Amino acid sequence: MPDRRPEELPLLVFDGDCGFCTRAVRWLFAKAKPAAEAIRYQQLDLAAYDTTAERAGHEVLWIPLDGPISGGADGLARLLRTAKTRRWRVAGRVLGAVPVRWSARPVYRAVARNRHRLPGGTEACAIRIVSS
């Protein structure tokens, strides 16, 4: 992981080419006011964080100042736990707690697979599954 100054914020990395993702991240940051920075994965050296564009194109990534990267519903739960208001922090704890996270993970994956069909989504948002 690259060296980061202590005053820097954790990162929420998202697919900036996806209209649905961009709108969802803007809405979430406006409402929850998390102590984090949102950045398009297309603007980030992902290799420096030991992750890939393939992963970032399939799920949001939570990159803390220290510790492992979390993705998808787990990443969103961690983001929400940094929110300015108590209700969003509680929502983050609930989302990350067993058994809620067991349901949140497949729901997140279903939304991600269908994001091109959701408000703001376009065919550019569709996740392409590449088989080897």
CNS distance restraints for C-alpha pairs under 8 A (distance, minus, plus):
assign (resid   1 and name CA) (resid  48 and name CA) 5.86 0.50 0.50
assign (resid   1 and name CA) (resid  49 and name CA) 4.84 0.50 0.50
assign (resid   1 and name CA) (resid  50 and name CA) 6.77 0.50 0.50
assign (resid   2 and name CA) (resid  48 and name CA) 5.94 0.50 0.50
assign (resid   2 and name CA) (resid  49 and name CA) 6.68 0.50 0.50
assign (resid   4 and name CA) (resid   8 and name CA) 6.69 0.50 0.50
assign (resid   4 and name CA) (resid  65 and name CA) 7.18 0.50 0.50
assign (resid   6 and name CA) (resid  65 and name CA) 7.71 0.50 0.50
assign (resid   8 and name CA) (resid  65 and name CA) 7.74 0.50 0.50
assign (resid   9 and name CA) (resid  35 and name CA) 6.66 0.50 0.50
assign (resid   9 and name CA) (resid  36 and name CA) 5.00 0.50 0.50
assign (resid   9 and name CA) (resid  37 and name CA) 6.07 0.50 0.50
assign (resid   9 and name CA) (resid  64 and name CA) 7.81 0.50 0.50
assign (resid   9 and name CA) (resid  65 and name CA) 6.90 0.50 0.50
assign (resid  10 and name CA) (resid  35 and name CA) 7.46 0.50 0.50
assign (resid  10 and name CA) (resid  36 and name CA) 4.91 0.50 0.50
assign (resid  10 and name CA) (resid  37 and name CA) 6.26 0.50 0.50
assign (resid  10 and name CA) (resid  62 and name CA) 7.38 0.50 0.50
assign (resid  10 and name CA) (resid  63 and name CA) 5.70 0.50 0.50
assign (resid  10 and name CA) (resid  64 and name CA) 4.51 0.50 0.50
assign (resid  10 and name CA) (resid  65 and name CA) 5.30 0.50 0.50
assign (resid  11 and name CA) (resid  36 and name CA) 5.60 0.50 0.50
assign (resid  11 and name CA) (resid  37 and name CA) 4.93 0.50 0.50
assign (resid  11 and name CA) (resid  38 and name CA) 5.75 0.50 0.50
assign (resid  11 and name CA) (resid  39 and name CA) 6.86 0.50 0.50
assign (resid  11 and name CA) (resid  61 and name CA) 7.83 0.50 0.50
assign (resid  11 and name CA) (resid  62 and name CA) 5.86 0.50 0.50
assign (resid  11 and name CA) (resid  63 and name CA) 4.98 0.50 0.50
assign (resid  11 and name CA) (resid  64 and name CA) 6.42 0.50 0.50
assign (resid  12 and name CA) (resid  36 and name CA) 6.86 0.50 0.50
assign (resid  12 and name CA) (resid  37 and name CA) 6.11 0.50 0.50
assign (resid  12 and name CA) (resid  38 and name CA) 4.70 0.50 0.50
assign (resid  12 and name CA) (resid  39 and name CA) 6.27 0.50 0.50
assign (resid  12 and name CA) (resid  60 and name CA) 6.71 0.50 0.50
assign (resid  12 and name CA) (resid  61 and name CA) 5.65 0.50 0.50
assign (resid  12 and name CA) (resid  62 and name CA) 4.80 0.50 0.50
assign (resid  12 and name CA) (resid  63 and name CA) 6.37 0.50 0.50
assign (resid  12 and name CA) (resid  75 and name CA) 7.90 0.50 0.50
assign (resid  12 and name CA) (resid  79 and name CA) 7.30 0.50 0.50
assign (resid  13 and name CA) (resid  38 and name CA) 5.94 0.50 0.50
assign (resid  13 and name CA) (resid  39 and name CA) 5.08 0.50 0.50
assign (resid  13 and name CA) (resid  40 and name CA) 5.64 0.50 0.50
assign (resid  13 and name CA) (resid  41 and name CA) 5.49 0.50 0.50
assign (resid  13 and name CA) (resid  56 and name CA) 7.07 0.50 0.50
assign (resid  13 and name CA) (resid  60 and name CA) 5.52 0.50 0.50
assign (resid  13 and name CA) (resid  61 and name CA) 4.95 0.50 0.50
assign (resid  13 and name CA) (resid  62 and name CA) 6.45 0.50 0.50
assign (resid  13 and name CA) (resid  63 and name CA) 7.56 0.50 0.50
assign (resid  14 and name CA) (resid  21 and name CA) 6.82 0.50 0.50
assign (resid  14 and name CA) (resid  22 and name CA) 7.55 0.50 0.50
assign (resid  14 and name CA) (resid  25 and name CA) 7.88 0.50 0.50
assign (resid  14 and name CA) (resid  38 and name CA) 7.41 0.50 0.50
assign (resid  14 and name CA) (resid  39 and name CA) 6.44 0.50 0.50
assign (resid  14 and name CA) (resid  40 and name CA) 5.08 0.50 0.50
assign (resid  14 and name CA) (resid  41 and name CA) 5.62 0.50 0.50
assign (resid  14 and name CA) (resid  56 and name CA) 6.46 0.50 0.50
assign (resid  14 and name CA) (resid  57 and name CA) 7.38 0.50 0.50
assign (resid  14 and name CA) (resid  59 and name CA) 7.12 0.50 0.50
assign (resid  14 and name CA) (resid  60 and name CA) 4.78 0.50 0.50
assign (resid  14 and name CA) (resid  61 and name CA) 6.68 0.50 0.50
assign (resid  15 and name CA) (resid  21 and name CA) 6.30 0.50 0.50
assign (resid  15 and name CA) (resid  22 and name CA) 7.24 0.50 0.50
assign (resid  15 and name CA) (resid  40 and name CA) 5.62 0.50 0.50
assign (resid  15 and name CA) (resid  41 and name CA) 5.82 0.50 0.50
assign (resid  15 and name CA) (resid  42 and name CA) 7.27 0.50 0.50
assign (resid  15 and name CA) (resid  56 and name CA) 6.66 0.50 0.50
assign (resid  15 and name CA) (resid  57 and name CA) 5.61 0.50 0.50
assign (resid  15 and name CA) (resid  59 and name CA) 7.97 0.50 0.50
assign (resid  15 and name CA) (resid  60 and name CA) 7.35 0.50 0.50
assign (resid  16 and name CA) (resid  21 and name CA) 6.96 0.50 0.50
assign (resid  16 and name CA) (resid  22 and name CA) 5.85 0.50 0.50
assign (resid  16 and name CA) (resid  39 and name CA) 7.84 0.50 0.50
assign (resid  16 and name CA) (resid  40 and name CA) 4.62 0.50 0.50
assign (resid  16 and name CA) (resid  41 and name CA) 6.70 0.50 0.50
assign (resid  16 and name CA) (resid  42 and name CA) 6.78 0.50 0.50
assign (resid  17 and name CA) (resid  22 and name CA) 7.75 0.50 0.50
assign (resid  17 and name CA) (resid 124 and name CA) 7.05 0.50 0.50
assign (resid  17 and name CA) (resid 125 and name CA) 6.90 0.50 0.50
assign (resid  18 and name CA) (resid  22 and name CA) 6.18 0.50 0.50
assign (resid  18 and name CA) (resid 116 and name CA) 7.94 0.50 0.50
assign (resid  18 and name CA) (resid 121 and name CA) 6.55 0.50 0.50
assign (resid  18 and name CA) (resid 122 and name CA) 7.34 0.50 0.50
assign (resid  18 and name CA) (resid 124 and name CA) 6.36 0.50 0.50
assign (resid  18 and name CA) (resid 125 and name CA) 4.47 0.50 0.50
assign (resid  19 and name CA) (resid  23 and name CA) 6.11 0.50 0.50
assign (resid  19 and name CA) (resid 120 and name CA) 5.02 0.50 0.50
assign (resid  19 and name CA) (resid 121 and name CA) 5.10 0.50 0.50
assign (resid  19 and name CA) (resid 122 and name CA) 6.84 0.50 0.50
assign (resid  19 and name CA) (resid 125 and name CA) 6.82 0.50 0.50
assign (resid  20 and name CA) (resid  24 and name CA) 6.04 0.50 0.50
assign (resid  20 and name CA) (resid 115 and name CA) 6.31 0.50 0.50
assign (resid  20 and name CA) (resid 116 and name CA) 7.22 0.50 0.50
assign (resid  20 and name CA) (resid 118 and name CA) 6.66 0.50 0.50
assign (resid  20 and name CA) (resid 119 and name CA) 6.25 0.50 0.50
assign (resid  20 and name CA) (resid 120 and name CA) 4.51 0.50 0.50
assign (resid  20 and name CA) (resid 121 and name CA) 4.55 0.50 0.50
assign (resid  20 and name CA) (resid 122 and name CA) 7.87 0.50 0.50
assign (resid  20 and name CA) (resid 125 and name CA) 7.31 0.50 0.50
assign (resid  21 and name CA) (resid  25 and name CA) 6.08 0.50 0.50
assign (resid  21 and name CA) (resid 115 and name CA) 7.72 0.50 0.50
assign (resid  21 and name CA) (resid 121 and name CA) 7.92 0.50 0.50
assign (resid  22 and name CA) (resid  26 and name CA) 6.17 0.50 0.50
assign (resid  23 and name CA) (resid  27 and name CA) 6.08 0.50 0.50
assign (resid  23 and name CA) (resid 120 and name CA) 6.95 0.50 0.50
assign (resid  24 and name CA) (resid  28 and name CA) 6.08 0.50 0.50
assign (resid  25 and name CA) (resid  29 and name CA) 6.06 0.50 0.50
assign (resid  25 and name CA) (resid  38 and name CA) 7.49 0.50 0.50
assign (resid  26 and name CA) (resid  30 and name CA) 6.08 0.50 0.50
assign (resid  27 and name CA) (resid  31 and name CA) 6.16 0.50 0.50
assign (resid  28 and name CA) (resid  32 and name CA) 5.70 0.50 0.50
assign (resid  28 and name CA) (resid  33 and name CA) 7.48 0.50 0.50
assign (resid  29 and name CA) (resid  33 and name CA) 4.92 0.50 0.50
assign (resid  29 and name CA) (resid  34 and name CA) 6.25 0.50 0.50
assign (resid  32 and name CA) (resid  80 and name CA) 7.01 0.50 0.50
assign (resid  32 and name CA) (resid  83 and name CA) 5.30 0.50 0.50
assign (resid  32 and name CA) (resid  84 and name CA) 6.46 0.50 0.50
assign (resid  32 and name CA) (resid  85 and name CA) 6.77 0.50 0.50
assign (resid  32 and name CA) (resid  88 and name CA) 5.92 0.50 0.50
assign (resid  33 and name CA) (resid  83 and name CA) 5.44 0.50 0.50
assign (resid  33 and name CA) (resid  84 and name CA) 5.53 0.50 0.50
assign (resid  33 and name CA) (resid  85 and name CA) 7.72 0.50 0.50
assign (resid  34 and name CA) (resid  79 and name CA) 6.57 0.50 0.50
assign (resid  34 and name CA) (resid  80 and name CA) 6.43 0.50 0.50
assign (resid  34 and name CA) (resid  81 and name CA) 7.81 0.50 0.50
assign (resid  34 and name CA) (resid  82 and name CA) 5.06 0.50 0.50
assign (resid  34 and name CA) (resid  83 and name CA) 3.82 0.50 0.50
assign (resid  34 and name CA) (resid  84 and name CA) 5.84 0.50 0.50
assign (resid  35 and name CA) (resid  79 and name CA) 7.95 0.50 0.50
assign (resid  35 and name CA) (resid  82 and name CA) 5.28 0.50 0.50
assign (resid  35 and name CA) (resid  83 and name CA) 6.10 0.50 0.50
assign (resid  35 and name CA) (resid  84 and name CA) 7.19 0.50 0.50
assign (resid  36 and name CA) (resid  79 and name CA) 7.31 0.50 0.50
assign (resid  36 and name CA) (resid  82 and name CA) 7.43 0.50 0.50
assign (resid  39 and name CA) (resid  43 and name CA) 7.02 0.50 0.50
assign (resid  39 and name CA) (resid  44 and name CA) 7.52 0.50 0.50
assign (resid  40 and name CA) (resid  44 and name CA) 7.00 0.50 0.50
assign (resid  41 and name CA) (resid  45 and name CA) 7.91 0.50 0.50
assign (resid  41 and name CA) (resid  46 and name CA) 7.22 0.50 0.50
assign (resid  41 and name CA) (resid  53 and name CA) 7.07 0.50 0.50
assign (resid  41 and name CA) (resid  56 and name CA) 6.40 0.50 0.50
assign (resid  41 and name CA) (resid  57 and name CA) 7.87 0.50 0.50
assign (resid  42 and name CA) (resid  53 and name CA) 7.90 0.50 0.50
assign (resid  45 and name CA) (resid  49 and name CA) 7.33 0.50 0.50
assign (resid  46 and name CA) (resid  50 and name CA) 6.43 0.50 0.50
assign (resid  46 and name CA) (resid  51 and name CA) 5.38 0.50 0.50
assign (resid  46 and name CA) (resid  52 and name CA) 5.69 0.50 0.50
assign (resid  46 and name CA) (resid  53 and name CA) 6.82 0.50 0.50
assign (resid  47 and name CA) (resid  51 and name CA) 5.48 0.50 0.50
assign (resid  47 and name CA) (resid  52 and name CA) 6.33 0.50 0.50
assign (resid  51 and name CA) (resid  55 and name CA) 7.01 0.50 0.50
assign (resid  51 and name CA) (resid  56 and name CA) 7.80 0.50 0.50
assign (resid  52 and name CA) (resid  56 and name CA) 6.33 0.50 0.50
assign (resid  53 and name CA) (resid  57 and name CA) 5.82 0.50 0.50
assign (resid  54 and name CA) (resid  58 and name CA) 6.56 0.50 0.50
assign (resid  55 and name CA) (resid  59 and name CA) 6.35 0.50 0.50
assign (resid  56 and name CA) (resid  60 and name CA) 6.07 0.50 0.50
assign (resid  56 and name CA) (resid  61 and name CA) 6.41 0.50 0.50
assign (resid  57 and name CA) (resid 127 and name CA) 7.30 0.50 0.50
assign (resid  58 and name CA) (resid 112 and name CA) 6.85 0.50 0.50
assign (resid  58 and name CA) (resid 127 and name CA) 6.63 0.50 0.50
assign (resid  59 and name CA) (resid  71 and name CA) 5.95 0.50 0.50
assign (resid  59 and name CA) (resid  72 and name CA) 4.93 0.50 0.50
assign (resid  59 and name CA) (resid 112 and name CA) 7.02 0.50 0.50
assign (resid  60 and name CA) (resid  71 and name CA) 5.54 0.50 0.50
assign (resid  60 and name CA) (resid  72 and name CA) 5.31 0.50 0.50
assign (resid  60 and name CA) (resid  75 and name CA) 6.74 0.50 0.50
assign (resid  60 and name CA) (resid  76 and name CA) 7.56 0.50 0.50
assign (resid  61 and name CA) (resid  69 and name CA) 6.64 0.50 0.50
assign (resid  61 and name CA) (resid  70 and name CA) 5.74 0.50 0.50
assign (resid  61 and name CA) (resid  71 and name CA) 4.39 0.50 0.50
assign (resid  61 and name CA) (resid  72 and name CA) 6.60 0.50 0.50
assign (resid  61 and name CA) (resid  75 and name CA) 5.78 0.50 0.50
assign (resid  62 and name CA) (resid  69 and name CA) 5.59 0.50 0.50
assign (resid  62 and name CA) (resid  70 and name CA) 5.05 0.50 0.50
assign (resid  62 and name CA) (resid  71 and name CA) 5.99 0.50 0.50
assign (resid  62 and name CA) (resid  75 and name CA) 4.78 0.50 0.50
assign (resid  62 and name CA) (resid  76 and name CA) 7.28 0.50 0.50
assign (resid  62 and name CA) (resid  78 and name CA) 7.20 0.50 0.50
assign (resid  62 and name CA) (resid  79 and name CA) 6.92 0.50 0.50
assign (resid  63 and name CA) (resid  68 and name CA) 7.25 0.50 0.50
assign (resid  63 and name CA) (resid  69 and name CA) 4.96 0.50 0.50
assign (resid  63 and name CA) (resid  70 and name CA) 6.87 0.50 0.50
assign (resid  64 and name CA) (resid  68 and name CA) 7.24 0.50 0.50
assign (resid  64 and name CA) (resid  69 and name CA) 6.78 0.50 0.50
assign (resid  69 and name CA) (resid  75 and name CA) 7.83 0.50 0.50
assign (resid  70 and name CA) (resid  74 and name CA) 5.91 0.50 0.50
assign (resid  70 and name CA) (resid  75 and name CA) 4.66 0.50 0.50
assign (resid  70 and name CA) (resid  78 and name CA) 7.95 0.50 0.50
assign (resid  71 and name CA) (resid  75 and name CA) 4.44 0.50 0.50
assign (resid  71 and name CA) (resid  76 and name CA) 7.51 0.50 0.50
assign (resid  72 and name CA) (resid  76 and name CA) 6.38 0.50 0.50
assign (resid  72 and name CA) (resid 105 and name CA) 7.06 0.50 0.50
assign (resid  72 and name CA) (resid 108 and name CA) 6.44 0.50 0.50
assign (resid  72 and name CA) (resid 109 and name CA) 7.51 0.50 0.50
assign (resid  73 and name CA) (resid  77 and name CA) 6.14 0.50 0.50
assign (resid  73 and name CA) (resid  95 and name CA) 7.59 0.50 0.50
assign (resid  73 and name CA) (resid  96 and name CA) 7.82 0.50 0.50
assign (resid  73 and name CA) (resid 101 and name CA) 7.36 0.50 0.50
assign (resid  73 and name CA) (resid 104 and name CA) 5.99 0.50 0.50
assign (resid  73 and name CA) (resid 105 and name CA) 5.43 0.50 0.50
assign (resid  73 and name CA) (resid 108 and name CA) 5.81 0.50 0.50
assign (resid  74 and name CA) (resid  78 and name CA) 6.35 0.50 0.50
assign (resid  74 and name CA) (resid  95 and name CA) 7.72 0.50 0.50
assign (resid  74 and name CA) (resid  96 and name CA) 6.14 0.50 0.50
assign (resid  74 and name CA) (resid 101 and name CA) 7.42 0.50 0.50
assign (resid  74 and name CA) (resid 105 and name CA) 7.50 0.50 0.50
assign (resid  75 and name CA) (resid  79 and name CA) 6.22 0.50 0.50
assign (resid  76 and name CA) (resid  80 and name CA) 6.15 0.50 0.50
assign (resid  76 and name CA) (resid  92 and name CA) 7.35 0.50 0.50
assign (resid  77 and name CA) (resid  81 and name CA) 6.36 0.50 0.50
assign (resid  77 and name CA) (resid  91 and name CA) 7.58 0.50 0.50
assign (resid  77 and name CA) (resid  92 and name CA) 4.26 0.50 0.50
assign (resid  77 and name CA) (resid  93 and name CA) 6.59 0.50 0.50
assign (resid  77 and name CA) (resid  94 and name CA) 7.96 0.50 0.50
assign (resid  77 and name CA) (resid  95 and name CA) 5.50 0.50 0.50
assign (resid  77 and name CA) (resid  96 and name CA) 5.35 0.50 0.50
assign (resid  78 and name CA) (resid  82 and name CA) 7.04 0.50 0.50
assign (resid  78 and name CA) (resid  92 and name CA) 6.29 0.50 0.50
assign (resid  78 and name CA) (resid  93 and name CA) 7.92 0.50 0.50
assign (resid  78 and name CA) (resid  96 and name CA) 7.50 0.50 0.50
assign (resid  79 and name CA) (resid  83 and name CA) 7.18 0.50 0.50
assign (resid  79 and name CA) (resid  92 and name CA) 7.23 0.50 0.50
assign (resid  80 and name CA) (resid  88 and name CA) 5.77 0.50 0.50
assign (resid  80 and name CA) (resid  89 and name CA) 5.36 0.50 0.50
assign (resid  80 and name CA) (resid  91 and name CA) 6.85 0.50 0.50
assign (resid  80 and name CA) (resid  92 and name CA) 4.53 0.50 0.50
assign (resid  80 and name CA) (resid  93 and name CA) 7.89 0.50 0.50
assign (resid  81 and name CA) (resid  88 and name CA) 6.96 0.50 0.50
assign (resid  81 and name CA) (resid  89 and name CA) 4.21 0.50 0.50
assign (resid  81 and name CA) (resid  90 and name CA) 7.05 0.50 0.50
assign (resid  81 and name CA) (resid  91 and name CA) 7.62 0.50 0.50
assign (resid  81 and name CA) (resid  92 and name CA) 4.82 0.50 0.50
assign (resid  81 and name CA) (resid  93 and name CA) 6.38 0.50 0.50
assign (resid  82 and name CA) (resid  89 and name CA) 6.36 0.50 0.50
assign (resid  83 and name CA) (resid  88 and name CA) 5.82 0.50 0.50
assign (resid  83 and name CA) (resid  89 and name CA) 5.46 0.50 0.50
assign (resid  84 and name CA) (resid  88 and name CA) 7.59 0.50 0.50
assign (resid  84 and name CA) (resid  89 and name CA) 7.59 0.50 0.50
assign (resid  85 and name CA) (resid  89 and name CA) 6.53 0.50 0.50
assign (resid  86 and name CA) (resid  90 and name CA) 6.08 0.50 0.50
assign (resid  87 and name CA) (resid  91 and name CA) 6.13 0.50 0.50
assign (resid  88 and name CA) (resid  92 and name CA) 6.22 0.50 0.50
assign (resid  89 and name CA) (resid  93 and name CA) 6.38 0.50 0.50
assign (resid  90 and name CA) (resid  94 and name CA) 6.14 0.50 0.50
assign (resid  91 and name CA) (resid  95 and name CA) 5.98 0.50 0.50
assign (resid  92 and name CA) (resid  96 and name CA) 6.17 0.50 0.50
assign (resid  93 and name CA) (resid  97 and name CA) 6.10 0.50 0.50
assign (resid  94 and name CA) (resid 100 and name CA) 6.74 0.50 0.50
assign (resid  95 and name CA) (resid 100 and name CA) 5.75 0.50 0.50
assign (resid  95 and name CA) (resid 101 and name CA) 5.57 0.50 0.50
assign (resid  95 and name CA) (resid 104 and name CA) 6.90 0.50 0.50
assign (resid  96 and name CA) (resid 100 and name CA) 6.83 0.50 0.50
assign (resid  96 and name CA) (resid 101 and name CA) 5.22 0.50 0.50
assign (resid  97 and name CA) (resid 101 and name CA) 5.69 0.50 0.50
assign (resid  98 and name CA) (resid 102 and name CA) 6.51 0.50 0.50
assign (resid  99 and name CA) (resid 103 and name CA) 7.06 0.50 0.50
assign (resid 100 and name CA) (resid 104 and name CA) 6.06 0.50 0.50
assign (resid 101 and name CA) (resid 105 and name CA) 5.98 0.50 0.50
assign (resid 102 and name CA) (resid 106 and name CA) 7.48 0.50 0.50
assign (resid 103 and name CA) (resid 107 and name CA) 6.37 0.50 0.50
assign (resid 104 and name CA) (resid 108 and name CA) 5.91 0.50 0.50
assign (resid 105 and name CA) (resid 109 and name CA) 6.28 0.50 0.50
assign (resid 106 and name CA) (resid 110 and name CA) 6.12 0.50 0.50
assign (resid 107 and name CA) (resid 111 and name CA) 6.24 0.50 0.50
assign (resid 108 and name CA) (resid 112 and name CA) 6.11 0.50 0.50
assign (resid 109 and name CA) (resid 113 and name CA) 6.09 0.50 0.50
assign (resid 110 and name CA) (resid 114 and name CA) 6.26 0.50 0.50
assign (resid 111 and name CA) (resid 115 and name CA) 5.69 0.50 0.50
assign (resid 112 and name CA) (resid 127 and name CA) 7.66 0.50 0.50
assign (resid 113 and name CA) (resid 126 and name CA) 7.02 0.50 0.50
assign (resid 113 and name CA) (resid 127 and name CA) 6.17 0.50 0.50
assign (resid 114 and name CA) (resid 118 and name CA) 6.88 0.50 0.50
assign (resid 114 and name CA) (resid 126 and name CA) 7.07 0.50 0.50
assign (resid 115 and name CA) (resid 121 and name CA) 5.89 0.50 0.50
assign (resid 115 and name CA) (resid 125 and name CA) 6.30 0.50 0.50
assign (resid 115 and name CA) (resid 126 and name CA) 6.54 0.50 0.50
assign (resid 116 and name CA) (resid 120 and name CA) 7.86 0.50 0.50
assign (resid 116 and name CA) (resid 121 and name CA) 4.24 0.50 0.50
assign (resid 116 and name CA) (resid 122 and name CA) 4.85 0.50 0.50
assign (resid 116 and name CA) (resid 123 and name CA) 5.52 0.50 0.50
assign (resid 116 and name CA) (resid 124 and name CA) 7.19 0.50 0.50
assign (resid 116 and name CA) (resid 125 and name CA) 4.80 0.50 0.50
assign (resid 116 and name CA) (resid 126 and name CA) 4.99 0.50 0.50
assign (resid 117 and name CA) (resid 121 and name CA) 5.79 0.50 0.50
assign (resid 117 and name CA) (resid 122 and name CA) 7.00 0.50 0.50
assign (resid 121 and name CA) (resid 125 and name CA) 5.89 0.50 0.50
assign (resid 122 and name CA) (resid 126 and name CA) 7.31 0.50 0.50
